[in-house]
């Protein structure tokens, strides 16, 4: 059977078509990895929101509404090609196809999975309404009744870590995967989750204020980096792990598994004031290129050298706290496996540090770290 997944929670519009045959004789991880990603497309709004330094919800919702029908055409035109590179909204152009040529797909479409929480209300509404319209169209034109199932966006991130490209070992039975301790770090969420099964979890640690992704973005904006500033910090800092400017590390004396990042944001603001740095003055493309392409020791411009040092220090403090708390939770719960997911899981230093905590660590491939419909499909299939 075929399954269609829809993701419109924030600033990416994404559709995915999956083929999956349930098999009760195998465990969840092995069963998930029998899934075929027939086609997957993502349209990003980053270029549009960059002008405003962050996501503008109503602009985002209009972009979803404009592009989602075109993306369905693109999805069908790419059948058999798997996951496609992310395109920008400006590049989302109509494709000349006849949907009736894909009768086999639609007559065997079992379910439509759609993100319904959490996310921007106006953006999520576009996905829900499109799912309903598509269900009506499939029933009318092809006589197939495809059920709509709502999916939690965060669960999609978590389940994405079990996809085969994240694994460097043989498929294991579920009893050797769960309980599974998971670090979820997306833009607005930082949580440590304990999963006893693919569908059952409890939050054992979470941020008390800003999430790690928010902290990356907010401190990056102070340095004048373009949106998304957290991605810019990650690229500029690379895997260098040093607290060059001795920025404060949060929750050092707390025995809990909770996080706090608001202190880092405040410390960076005061530190920039102390050093006479003009905050939030946007860097020009030439300066960004220098930061990305030049090693710290070879930067002659004092301003750029200072910014690169701050990027390295900020990344170190955020990653250090994330890994420290995860390691502490690991010592208490003694899980069978560890996992990492969410947009911040694309950070190379974080991936490296978490990967060293256990011989059995699940981390999604980079193309599944951002918001995408494949992970929404995977989440839905965990209930099939």
C-alpha positions as CSV (number, residue, x, y, z in Angstrom):
1,X,0.0,0.0,0.0
2,X,1.0,3.6,-0.5
3,X,1.0,6.4,2.1
4,X,1.2,10.1,1.5
5,X,2.6,12.4,4.2
6,X,2.2,16.2,4.5
7,X,4.4,18.6,6.5
8,X,3.5,22.4,6.9
9,X,4.3,23.2,10.5
10,X,6.6,26.1,10.0
11,X,8.7,27.3,7.0
12,X,9.0,24.2,4.9
13,X,6.3,22.7,2.7
14,X,6.9,19.1,2.2
15,X,5.2,16.0,0.7
16,X,6.4,12.4,0.7
17,X,5.0,9.2,-0.9
18,X,5.9,6.0,0.9
19,X,5.3,2.3,0.1
20,X,5.0,0.0,3.1
21,X,3.8,-3.5,3.8
22,X,3.2,-4.3,7.5
23,X,5.0,-7.4,8.8
24,X,4.2,-8.5,12.3
25,X,7.1,-11.1,12.2
26,X,9.7,-8.3,12.5
27,X,10.4,-5.6,15.0
28,X,9.7,-1.9,14.5
29,X,13.2,-0.8,13.4
30,X,13.5,-3.6,10.8
31,X,9.9,-3.1,9.7
32,X,10.5,0.7,9.3
33,X,13.5,0.0,7.2
34,X,11.5,-2.1,4.8
35,X,9.7,1.1,3.8
36,X,10.4,2.5,0.3
37,X,10.6,6.3,-0.1
38,X,9.0,6.5,-3.5
39,X,9.3,10.3,-3.8
40,X,9.9,13.2,-1.4
41,X,9.9,17.0,-2.1
42,X,10.6,20.0,0.2
43,X,10.1,23.6,-0.6
44,X,11.9,26.0,1.8
45,X,10.9,29.6,2.7
46,X,14.2,30.6,4.2
47,X,15.0,33.1,1.4
48,X,11.6,34.8,2.0
49,X,11.8,35.0,5.8
50,X,15.5,36.1,5.7
51,X,14.5,39.6,5.0
52,X,12.7,39.8,8.3
53,X,15.3,37.9,10.4
54,X,12.8,35.2,11.3
55,X,9.6,33.4,10.3
56,X,6.5,35.6,9.7
57,X,3.6,33.3,10.3
58,X,1.0,34.8,7.9
59,X,3.6,35.1,5.1
60,X,4.6,31.5,5.7
61,X,1.0,30.3,5.6
62,X,0.4,32.0,2.2
63,X,3.6,30.4,0.9
64,X,2.3,27.0,1.9
65,X,-1.0,27.6,0.3
66,X,0.6,28.8,-3.0
67,X,3.0,25.9,-3.3
68,X,1.4,22.8,-1.8
69,X,-0.7,21.9,-4.9
70,X,2.3,22.4,-7.2
71,X,4.4,20.2,-4.9
72,X,2.0,17.3,-5.4
73,X,2.6,17.6,-9.1
74,X,6.3,17.7,-8.5
75,X,6.1,14.7,-6.1
76,X,4.3,12.6,-8.8
77,X,6.8,13.6,-11.5
78,X,9.7,12.4,-9.3
79,X,8.2,9.0,-8.5
80,X,11.0,6.4,-8.2
81,X,13.6,9.0,-7.5
82,X,13.5,9.0,-3.7
83,X,14.4,12.1,-1.7
84,X,15.0,15.2,-3.7
85,X,17.2,18.2,-2.8
86,X,15.4,21.0,-1.0
87,X,14.2,23.8,-3.3
88,X,13.4,27.4,-2.5
89,X,9.9,28.8,-2.8
90,X,10.9,30.8,-5.8
91,X,11.9,27.6,-7.7
92,X,8.6,25.8,-7.0
93,X,7.1,25.8,-10.5
94,X,4.2,23.8,-11.9
95,X,4.9,20.5,-13.6
96,X,2.9,19.5,-16.7
97,X,1.4,16.1,-15.7
98,X,-2.0,14.4,-15.6
99,X,-2.7,13.0,-12.2
100,X,-4.9,10.3,-13.8
101,X,-1.7,8.8,-15.2
102,X,-0.9,7.8,-11.6
103,X,-4.0,5.7,-11.1
104,X,-2.1,2.8,-9.5
105,X,-0.8,5.1,-6.8
106,X,-4.2,6.7,-5.9
107,X,-6.2,3.5,-6.1
108,X,-3.8,1.9,-3.5
109,X,-3.4,5.0,-1.3
110,X,-4.2,3.7,2.2
111,X,-3.6,6.7,4.4
112,X,-2.7,10.4,4.4
113,X,-0.5,11.5,7.3
114,X,-0.5,15.2,8.1
115,X,1.2,17.2,10.8
116,X,-1.3,18.8,13.1
117,X,0.9,19.8,16.1
118,X,3.0,21.6,17.3
119,X,3.6,24.4,14.9
120,X,2.3,27.7,13.6
121,X,-1.5,27.5,13.6
122,X,-2.0,29.2,10.2
123,X,0.6,27.0,8.6
124,X,-0.7,23.7,10.0
125,X,-4.2,24.7,8.8
126,X,-3.0,24.7,5.2
127,X,-1.7,21.1,5.6
128,X,-4.9,19.9,7.2
129,X,-7.2,21.5,4.5
130,X,-5.0,20.1,1.7
131,X,-5.2,16.6,3.2
132,X,-9.0,16.8,3.3
133,X,-9.2,18.1,-0.3
134,X,-6.9,15.4,-1.5
135,X,-8.9,12.7,0.3
136,X,-12.1,14.0,-1.4
137,X,-10.4,14.1,-4.8
138,X,-9.0,10.5,-4.5
139,X,-12.4,9.2,-3.4
140,X,-14.2,11.0,-6.3
141,X,-11.7,10.3,-9.1
142,X,-10.4,6.9,-8.1
143,X,-12.9,5.4,-5.8
144,X,-10.4,4.9,-3.0
145,X,-11.2,5.9,0.6
146,X,-7.9,7.1,2.1
147,X,-8.0,7.7,5.9
148,X,-6.4,10.9,7.3
149,X,-4.3,10.4,10.4
150,X,-2.9,13.3,12.4
151,X,0.8,13.2,13.3
152,X,2.8,15.0,16.0
153,X,5.7,16.9,14.4
154,X,8.1,16.1,17.3
155,X,7.3,12.4,17.1
156,X,8.3,12.6,13.5
157,X,11.7,13.9,14.4
158,X,12.2,11.2,17.0
159,X,11.2,8.3,14.7
160,X,13.4,9.7,11.9
161,X,16.5,8.6,13.8
162,X,15.6,4.9,13.2
163,X,15.9,5.2,9.4
164,X,18.6,2.8,8.0
165,X,21.1,5.4,6.9
166,X,21.6,6.3,10.6
167,X,22.6,2.8,11.5
168,X,26.1,1.2,11.4
169,X,25.0,-2.1,12.8
170,X,22.7,-5.0,12.0
171,X,18.9,-4.6,12.6
172,X,18.2,-5.5,16.2
173,X,15.0,-6.8,17.8
174,X,13.0,-4.1,19.6
175,X,14.0,-5.5,23.0
176,X,17.6,-4.5,22.2
177,X,16.6,-1.0,21.0
178,X,14.1,-0.1,23.8
179,X,14.2,1.5,26.3
180,X,15.7,4.2,24.2
181,X,17.0,7.5,25.5
182,X,16.6,10.3,23.0
183,X,17.8,13.9,22.7
184,X,15.3,16.0,20.7
185,X,16.7,19.4,19.7
186,X,14.6,21.3,17.2
187,X,14.1,25.1,16.8
188,X,11.7,25.5,19.8
189,X,12.3,22.3,21.7
190,X,15.1,20.8,23.8
191,X,14.0,17.6,25.5
192,X,15.4,14.3,26.7
193,X,12.9,11.5,26.2
194,X,12.8,8.0,27.4
195,X,11.0,5.7,25.0
196,X,9.8,2.3,26.1
197,X,8.4,1.6,22.6
198,X,8.2,3.6,19.3
199,X,4.9,5.1,20.5
200,X,5.4,5.5,24.3
201,X,7.6,8.1,25.9
202,X,8.1,10.3,28.9
203,X,9.9,13.6,29.1
204,X,12.8,13.2,31.6
205,X,14.4,16.5,30.9
206,X,13.6,19.7,29.1
207,X,14.6,23.3,28.7
208,X,13.3,25.7,31.4
209,X,13.5,28.7,29.1
210,X,15.0,29.0,25.6
211,X,15.6,25.9,23.5
212,X,19.0,25.1,22.1
213,X,17.9,26.1,18.6
214,X,16.5,29.4,19.9
215,X,19.7,30.1,21.7
216,X,21.7,29.5,18.6
217,X,19.5,31.8,16.6
218,X,19.2,34.6,19.2
219,X,22.9,34.8,19.9
220,X,23.7,34.5,16.2
221,X,21.5,37.5,15.5
222,X,23.4,39.5,18.1
223,X,26.5,38.8,16.1
224,X,24.9,40.0,12.8
225,X,24.6,36.6,11.2
226,X,21.8,36.0,8.6
227,X,18.7,33.9,9.3
228,X,18.8,31.1,10.2
229,X,21.6,32.3,12.5
230,X,22.0,29.0,14.3
231,X,22.9,27.3,11.0
232,X,25.4,30.1,10.4
233,X,27.1,29.6,13.8
234,X,27.3,25.9,13.1
235,X,29.0,26.4,9.7
236,X,31.4,29.0,11.0
237,X,32.4,27.1,14.1
238,X,32.7,23.7,12.5
239,X,33.8,20.9,14.9
240,X,36.1,23.2,16.9
241,X,35.3,22.6,20.6
242,X,36.7,25.5,22.7
243,X,35.1,28.0,25.0
244,X,37.5,30.8,23.9
245,X,35.7,33.6,25.6
246,X,34.8,31.6,28.7
247,X,31.1,32.0,28.3
248,X,29.0,30.6,31.2
249,X,27.8,27.0,31.1
250,X,24.3,26.6,32.4
251,X,22.9,24.2,35.1
252,X,26.4,23.0,36.2
253,X,25.3,22.4,39.8
254,X,21.8,21.0,39.0
255,X,21.2,17.3,39.5
256,X,18.2,17.4,37.1
257,X,18.2,16.6,33.4
258,X,16.7,19.9,32.5
259,X,18.4,22.6,30.4
260,X,18.7,26.4,30.6
261,X,20.0,28.6,27.8
262,X,18.6,32.0,28.6
263,X,21.7,32.8,30.7
264,X,23.9,32.3,27.7
265,X,21.9,34.7,25.6
266,X,22.1,37.4,28.3
267,X,25.9,36.8,28.9
268,X,26.6,37.2,25.2
269,X,24.6,40.4,25.0
270,X,26.6,41.9,28.0
271,X,29.9,40.6,26.7
272,X,29.3,42.3,23.3
273,X,28.5,45.5,25.1
274,X,31.6,45.3,27.2
275,X,33.8,44.8,24.1
276,X,32.1,47.6,22.2
277,X,30.6,45.3,19.6
278,X,27.7,46.8,17.6
279,X,25.0,44.2,18.0
280,X,22.7,43.0,15.2
281,X,24.5,44.9,12.5
282,X,24.1,42.5,9.6
283,X,27.3,41.2,8.1
284,X,27.6,41.5,4.3
285,X,28.0,38.4,2.1
286,X,31.8,39.0,1.7
287,X,32.3,39.0,5.4
288,X,30.2,35.8,5.8
289,X,32.3,34.1,3.1
290,X,35.4,35.0,5.0
291,X,34.1,33.6,8.2
292,X,33.1,30.4,6.5
293,X,36.2,29.9,4.4
294,X,39.1,31.1,6.6
295,X,40.6,29.4,9.6
296,X,40.4,31.4,12.9
297,X,44.2,31.9,13.1
298,X,44.3,33.3,9.5
299,X,41.6,35.9,10.0
300,X,43.3,39.4,9.9
301,X,40.2,41.4,10.5
302,X,39.8,41.8,14.3
303,X,36.0,42.1,14.0
304,X,35.7,38.9,12.0
305,X,38.1,37.1,14.2
306,X,36.1,38.1,17.3
307,X,32.8,36.9,15.7
308,X,34.4,33.5,14.8
309,X,35.7,33.1,18.3
310,X,32.2,33.9,19.7
311,X,30.6,31.4,17.3
312,X,33.0,28.7,18.5
313,X,32.4,29.6,22.2
314,X,28.6,29.7,21.8
315,X,28.5,26.4,20.0
316,X,30.7,24.8,22.6
317,X,28.6,26.0,25.6
318,X,25.3,24.8,24.0
319,X,26.6,21.4,22.8
320,X,28.4,20.8,26.1
321,X,25.3,21.3,28.2
322,X,23.2,19.1,25.8
323,X,25.7,16.3,26.0
324,X,26.4,16.6,29.7
325,X,22.7,16.2,30.6
326,X,22.2,13.4,28.1
327,X,25.2,11.5,29.6
328,X,23.8,12.0,33.1
329,X,20.4,10.7,32.1
330,X,22.2,7.7,30.4
331,X,23.9,6.9,33.7
332,X,20.6,6.8,35.5
333,X,18.3,5.0,33.1
334,X,20.9,2.7,31.5
335,X,19.0,2.5,28.1
336,X,19.6,0.0,25.4
337,X,20.2,2.7,22.9
338,X,20.6,6.5,22.4
339,X,19.2,8.7,19.8
340,X,19.4,12.3,18.5
341,X,17.0,14.2,16.2
342,X,15.6,17.6,15.3
343,X,17.0,20.5,13.3
344,X,19.9,21.1,15.7
345,X,20.9,17.4,15.2
346,X,22.5,18.6,11.9
347,X,25.2,20.3,14.0
348,X,28.5,18.4,13.3
349,X,30.0,18.8,16.7
350,X,26.8,17.6,18.5
351,X,26.5,14.6,16.2
352,X,30.1,13.7,16.9
353,X,29.8,14.1,20.7
354,X,26.5,12.2,21.0
355,X,27.9,9.4,18.7
356,X,30.7,8.8,21.3
357,X,28.3,8.1,24.2
358,X,27.4,4.6,23.1
359,X,28.1,1.9,20.6
360,X,24.4,1.9,19.7
361,X,23.4,5.5,18.8
362,X,20.7,6.4,16.2
363,X,21.2,9.7,14.4
364,X,19.2,10.6,11.2
365,X,20.9,11.4,7.9
366,X,21.2,15.1,7.3
367,X,18.3,15.3,4.9
368,X,15.9,14.1,7.7
369,X,17.1,16.6,10.3
370,X,15.1,19.6,9.0
371,X,11.3,19.6,8.7
372,X,10.3,17.1,6.1
373,X,7.3,14.9,5.2
374,X,9.3,11.6,5.2
375,X,9.6,11.7,9.0
376,X,5.9,12.5,9.3
377,X,5.2,9.4,7.2
378,X,7.6,7.3,9.4
379,X,5.7,8.5,12.5
380,X,2.4,7.5,10.9
381,X,3.7,4.1,9.9
382,X,4.8,3.4,13.5
383,X,1.0,3.0,14.2
384,X,0.2,0.9,11.2
